[in-house]
Amino acid sequence: MKIFTHPKKRMITAVVAIVGIAAVGFVVKSSSLTQSRDVVLVTHDSFVMSKSLIQEFDKRTGYHLRLISAGDAGAMTNRLILTSRAPIGDAVFGIDNTLAGTALAHHLINGALTPTDFGDVCFNYDKYWFANHHFAAPSSISDLTKPQYKKLTVIENPESSSPGLAFLAATVDKFGAASWSAYWRALKANQVKVDDGWEAAYYTDFSGSSGKGAYPIVLSYGTSPADEVRGSSGSQTASIQDDCFKQTEYVGVLNGAHNIEGAKALISFLLSPTFQSTFPTTMYMYPIAKGVAIPAEWSKYTSLPMWTYGDTLNFDRDRAQWLAKWSQIFG
């Protein structure tokens, strides 16, 4: 039985070598009576923090944590840009290495972005579907343009989703500046489906998860198969470990925050072993902190790729032209 909901996540621009290292000790707010005890965290819609963890943060720090879910990471970042003169929160979680440059260019962050977790954007496929249809699953993204995989793949839009942009960047890196657009034209000709975000692609259109959709290949994460274990029969899905993109997520204090000290206390809590230990089981990401236990089943159903594509490209410089060319192809 599936207990936890796999995340994910997100949208666009810049590999930035980040940045701040926050202390892991809990920061207790000063005694100022003029500042609110509320701390507001803006998150993408795949963020998971249990009621008991919220209560523990409140108890340890003396603050009262409130969460605002602001859509996928791209939509969240756009909303923060639009509300930057009147911030809707004190801190933000879920800006990733495709979005970091955008956030910093728009001066959304007070100080540094701090890494919290990481994972690999990879294609997944439904093992049961391919077994029942008696042909081999794809082993690389190059296979997805072949005739036998026509109308079998669902991906996320790189203009609105960070996994979608991560895949776009991976193709730029793998096929080169002169050839990546030809790959996308071939993918379109093979009738790939493009969804706005990860949750629609994975939980609605993908055949191997709860939605039981029509597409047995989906752009997701290398850890997703651990969320699709069907009892003694193992996982229904597997990931294609070729051509993945390493994604890192961050947390930061928002410029104009009403409660800066509370936001700093929250960042310390998110970096503590108490919270870091929840990433694998609630958001299916690897914790950034070393020494945090990883579920035993991950060694059986997940693995880290030996190499990745796209995560070292210059998103700040090239993102706009990538998206413009992609939009010409899929417009």
C-alpha positions as CSV (number, residue, x, y, z in Angstrom):
1,M,0.0,0.0,0.0
2,K,1.3,3.4,-0.9
3,I,1.5,5.5,2.2
4,F,3.6,8.6,1.2
5,T,3.1,10.9,-1.6
6,H,6.1,11.5,-3.9
7,P,6.8,15.2,-4.5
8,K,7.7,17.2,-7.2
9,K,8.2,19.8,-8.1
10,R,9.0,22.9,-10.1
11,M,10.4,25.6,-12.9
12,I,13.2,27.6,-14.4
13,T,16.5,29.4,-14.5
14,A,20.0,29.2,-13.2
15,V,22.6,27.0,-11.9
16,V,24.0,29.0,-9.1
17,A,26.6,27.6,-6.9
18,I,24.9,28.2,-3.7
19,V,25.6,29.6,-1.1
20,G,24.9,29.9,2.5
21,I,25.5,27.4,5.2
22,A,23.0,27.8,8.0
23,A,23.7,26.7,11.5
24,V,22.0,23.5,12.5
25,G,21.3,24.6,16.1
26,F,17.9,26.1,16.7
27,V,17.7,29.8,16.8
28,V,15.4,31.2,19.5
29,K,13.7,34.5,18.8
30,S,14.7,37.6,20.6
31,S,12.4,39.0,23.3
32,S,11.1,41.9,21.2
33,L,7.4,42.3,21.8
34,T,6.8,44.3,18.7
35,Q,7.4,41.4,16.3
36,S,4.8,38.8,15.5
37,R,5.3,35.2,16.8
38,D,4.1,33.9,13.4
39,V,6.5,32.6,10.9
40,V,5.1,32.1,7.3
41,L,6.8,29.6,5.0
42,V,5.9,29.8,1.3
43,T,6.3,26.4,-0.4
44,H,5.6,24.5,-3.6
45,D,2.7,22.2,-3.5
46,S,4.7,19.0,-3.0
47,F,6.2,20.2,0.3
48,V,5.3,17.9,3.2
49,M,5.6,18.8,6.9
50,S,3.4,16.9,9.3
51,K,1.3,18.5,12.0
52,S,3.5,17.0,14.7
53,L,6.6,18.5,13.1
54,I,5.0,21.9,13.0
55,Q,4.1,21.6,16.6
56,E,7.6,20.5,17.5
57,F,9.0,23.6,15.7
58,D,6.6,25.8,17.6
59,K,7.5,24.2,20.9
60,R,11.3,24.4,20.4
61,T,11.4,27.9,19.1
62,G,8.5,29.7,20.6
63,Y,7.2,30.7,17.1
64,H,4.0,29.7,15.4
65,L,4.6,28.3,11.9
66,R,2.1,28.8,9.1
67,L,2.5,27.3,5.6
68,I,1.4,28.8,2.3
69,S,1.3,26.4,-0.7
70,A,1.8,28.5,-3.9
71,G,1.6,25.9,-6.7
72,D,4.5,24.2,-8.4
73,A,7.9,25.7,-7.9
74,G,7.7,27.8,-11.1
75,A,4.3,29.2,-10.2
76,M,5.5,29.8,-6.7
77,T,8.6,31.8,-7.8
78,N,6.5,33.8,-10.2
79,R,4.1,34.6,-7.4
80,L,7.0,35.7,-5.2
81,I,8.2,38.0,-7.9
82,L,4.8,39.6,-8.4
83,T,4.4,40.1,-4.6
84,S,8.0,41.1,-3.9
85,R,7.0,44.6,-2.7
86,A,4.5,43.1,-0.2
87,P,5.9,39.6,0.6
88,I,3.4,36.9,1.4
89,G,5.8,35.1,3.7
90,D,9.0,35.2,5.7
91,A,10.8,32.3,4.1
92,V,10.5,30.2,1.0
93,F,11.2,26.5,0.4
94,G,11.5,24.8,-3.0
95,I,13.4,27.1,-5.3
96,D,15.7,24.7,-7.1
97,N,18.8,25.0,-9.2
98,T,16.8,25.8,-12.3
99,L,15.1,28.7,-10.5
100,A,17.8,30.0,-8.2
101,G,19.1,32.6,-10.8
102,T,15.6,34.0,-11.3
103,A,15.1,34.3,-7.5
104,L,18.4,36.1,-7.0
105,A,18.1,38.3,-10.1
106,H,14.8,39.6,-8.7
107,H,16.2,40.1,-5.3
108,L,13.8,37.8,-3.6
109,I,16.2,36.4,-1.0
110,N,17.7,38.2,2.0
111,G,21.1,36.7,2.3
112,A,21.8,33.3,0.8
113,L,19.8,30.3,-0.5
114,T,20.7,27.2,1.5
115,P,20.4,23.7,0.1
116,T,18.1,21.3,1.9
117,D,17.7,18.2,-0.3
118,F,18.5,16.8,-3.7
119,G,17.4,14.2,-6.2
120,D,17.6,13.2,-9.9
121,V,15.1,14.0,-12.6
122,C,14.8,10.8,-14.6
123,F,12.3,9.0,-16.8
124,N,10.3,6.3,-15.2
125,Y,8.4,3.5,-16.9
126,D,5.6,1.1,-15.9
127,K,7.2,-2.4,-15.8
128,Y,3.8,-4.1,-15.8
129,W,2.6,-2.3,-18.9
130,F,5.7,-3.3,-20.9
131,A,5.5,-6.9,-19.7
132,N,1.9,-7.1,-20.7
133,H,2.6,-5.7,-24.1
134,H,5.6,-7.9,-24.7
135,F,8.2,-5.4,-25.7
136,A,11.2,-3.8,-24.1
137,A,11.1,-0.6,-22.1
138,P,13.3,2.3,-23.2
139,S,16.8,2.5,-21.8
140,S,17.7,6.1,-22.7
141,I,16.0,9.3,-23.8
142,S,17.2,8.6,-27.3
143,D,14.7,5.7,-27.4
144,L,11.7,7.9,-26.8
145,T,11.8,9.2,-30.4
146,K,11.6,5.6,-31.9
147,P,8.4,4.4,-33.6
148,Q,7.7,1.7,-31.0
149,Y,7.4,4.3,-28.3
150,K,5.0,6.6,-30.2
151,K,2.2,8.1,-27.9
152,L,3.7,6.4,-24.8
153,T,5.5,9.3,-23.1
154,V,4.2,12.1,-20.9
155,I,6.5,15.0,-19.8
156,E,6.1,18.4,-18.0
157,N,6.2,21.7,-19.8
158,P,9.6,23.4,-19.3
159,E,7.9,26.8,-19.3
160,S,5.9,26.0,-16.1
161,S,7.7,23.0,-14.5
162,S,11.2,22.6,-13.1
163,P,11.4,18.9,-14.0
164,G,10.3,19.9,-17.5
165,L,13.1,22.5,-17.7
166,A,15.6,20.1,-16.2
167,F,14.8,17.6,-19.0
168,L,15.2,20.4,-21.6
169,A,18.6,21.3,-20.1
170,A,19.6,17.7,-20.1
171,T,18.8,17.4,-23.9
172,V,20.8,20.6,-24.6
173,D,23.8,19.1,-22.8
174,K,23.5,15.7,-24.2
175,F,22.8,16.5,-27.9
176,G,24.6,19.9,-28.1
177,A,23.5,23.4,-29.1
178,A,23.2,22.4,-32.8
179,S,21.2,19.3,-32.4
180,W,18.9,19.4,-29.3
181,S,16.0,21.1,-31.1
182,A,16.0,18.3,-33.7
183,Y,15.6,15.8,-30.8
184,W,12.6,17.8,-29.6
185,R,11.0,17.9,-33.1
186,A,11.4,14.1,-33.2
187,L,9.8,13.8,-29.8
188,K,6.9,15.9,-30.8
189,A,6.4,13.9,-34.0
190,N,6.3,10.8,-31.8
191,Q,3.3,12.4,-30.0
192,V,4.7,13.0,-26.6
193,K,2.1,14.4,-24.2
194,V,3.0,17.7,-22.4
195,D,1.4,18.5,-19.0
196,D,1.7,21.7,-17.1
197,G,3.2,20.1,-14.0
198,W,4.6,17.0,-12.4
199,E,1.6,16.0,-10.4
200,A,-0.7,15.9,-13.4
201,A,1.8,13.9,-15.4
202,Y,2.7,11.4,-12.7
203,Y,-0.6,11.0,-10.8
204,T,-3.0,11.3,-13.6
205,D,-1.5,10.4,-17.0
206,F,1.2,7.9,-16.0
207,S,-0.1,4.3,-16.0
208,G,2.3,3.1,-13.2
209,S,0.9,5.2,-10.3
210,S,-2.4,5.9,-8.7
211,G,-3.9,7.6,-11.7
212,K,-3.6,4.6,-14.0
213,G,-3.3,6.8,-17.0
214,A,-2.6,5.9,-20.6
215,Y,1.1,6.7,-20.7
216,P,3.6,4.1,-19.4
217,I,6.6,6.4,-19.6
218,V,6.8,9.6,-17.5
219,L,9.3,12.3,-16.6
220,S,9.7,12.0,-12.9
221,Y,12.5,11.2,-10.3
222,G,15.0,8.4,-9.8
223,T,13.5,7.8,-6.3
224,S,9.9,7.4,-7.6
225,P,10.0,3.6,-8.0
226,A,10.4,3.3,-4.2
227,D,6.9,4.9,-3.9
228,E,5.3,2.2,-6.2
229,V,6.2,-1.0,-4.3
230,R,3.3,-3.5,-4.6
231,G,4.0,-5.8,-1.7
232,S,6.1,-8.9,-2.3
233,S,6.0,-8.3,-6.1
234,G,8.3,-5.2,-5.7
235,S,8.0,-1.9,-7.5
236,Q,5.7,-1.5,-10.5
237,T,8.1,1.0,-12.0
238,A,11.7,1.5,-12.7
239,S,13.8,4.6,-13.7
240,I,15.9,5.1,-16.7
241,Q,19.3,6.0,-15.2
242,D,20.7,7.4,-18.4
243,D,20.4,11.2,-19.1
244,C,19.2,12.4,-15.7
245,F,19.4,15.9,-14.2
246,K,20.6,16.5,-10.6
247,Q,18.1,18.8,-8.9
248,T,18.9,20.6,-5.6
249,E,16.2,22.4,-3.6
250,Y,16.8,25.4,-1.3
251,V,15.4,27.4,1.5
252,G,15.9,31.1,2.1
253,V,14.7,34.2,4.0
254,L,12.5,36.4,1.8
255,N,13.5,40.1,1.4
256,G,10.9,42.2,3.2
257,A,10.1,39.4,5.7
258,H,8.2,40.6,8.7
259,N,9.9,38.0,10.9
260,I,13.5,37.6,9.9
261,E,14.6,35.9,13.1
262,G,11.7,33.5,12.9
263,A,12.6,32.6,9.3
264,K,16.2,31.9,10.4
265,A,15.0,29.7,13.2
266,L,12.8,27.8,10.7
267,I,15.8,27.3,8.3
268,S,17.8,25.8,11.2
269,F,14.9,23.5,11.9
270,L,14.7,22.4,8.3
271,L,18.4,21.6,8.3
272,S,18.2,19.6,11.6
273,P,18.2,15.8,11.7
274,T,14.7,16.0,13.0
275,F,13.4,17.4,9.7
276,Q,16.1,16.1,7.3
277,S,15.2,12.5,8.2
278,T,11.7,13.0,6.8
279,F,12.8,13.9,3.2
280,P,13.1,10.3,2.0
281,T,9.8,9.1,3.3
282,T,7.6,12.2,2.7
283,M,9.1,13.9,-0.3
284,Y,11.2,11.1,-1.7
285,M,14.3,13.3,-1.9
286,Y,17.8,12.8,-0.5
287,P,18.5,14.9,2.6
288,I,21.4,17.4,2.2
289,A,22.7,16.6,5.8
290,K,25.2,13.8,6.0
291,G,24.6,10.9,8.3
292,V,20.8,10.9,7.9
293,A,19.4,7.4,7.5
294,I,18.0,6.4,4.1
295,P,15.2,3.8,3.9
296,A,16.6,0.3,3.4
297,E,14.3,-0.3,0.4
298,W,16.0,2.6,-1.5
299,S,19.1,0.4,-2.0
300,K,16.8,-2.0,-3.9
301,Y,14.6,0.3,-5.9
302,T,16.6,3.5,-6.4
303,S,20.2,4.4,-7.3
304,L,22.1,7.6,-8.0
305,P,23.2,7.9,-11.7
306,M,26.9,7.7,-12.4
307,W,26.6,11.0,-14.3
308,T,24.0,13.6,-15.1
309,Y,23.3,16.1,-17.8
310,G,22.4,19.8,-17.8
311,D,22.8,20.7,-14.2
312,T,26.0,22.6,-14.8
313,L,24.7,24.7,-17.7
314,N,24.3,28.5,-17.5
315,F,20.6,28.9,-17.0
316,D,20.9,32.6,-16.4
317,R,22.4,33.2,-19.8
318,D,20.6,30.6,-21.9
319,R,17.2,29.8,-20.4
320,A,15.3,32.3,-22.4
321,Q,16.6,31.2,-25.8
322,W,16.0,27.5,-24.9
323,L,12.4,28.2,-24.0
324,A,11.8,30.4,-27.0
325,K,13.1,27.6,-29.3
326,W,11.1,25.0,-27.5
327,S,8.0,27.1,-27.7
328,Q,8.4,27.5,-31.5
329,I,8.5,23.7,-31.7
330,F,5.5,23.0,-29.4
331,G,3.6,26.3,-29.9
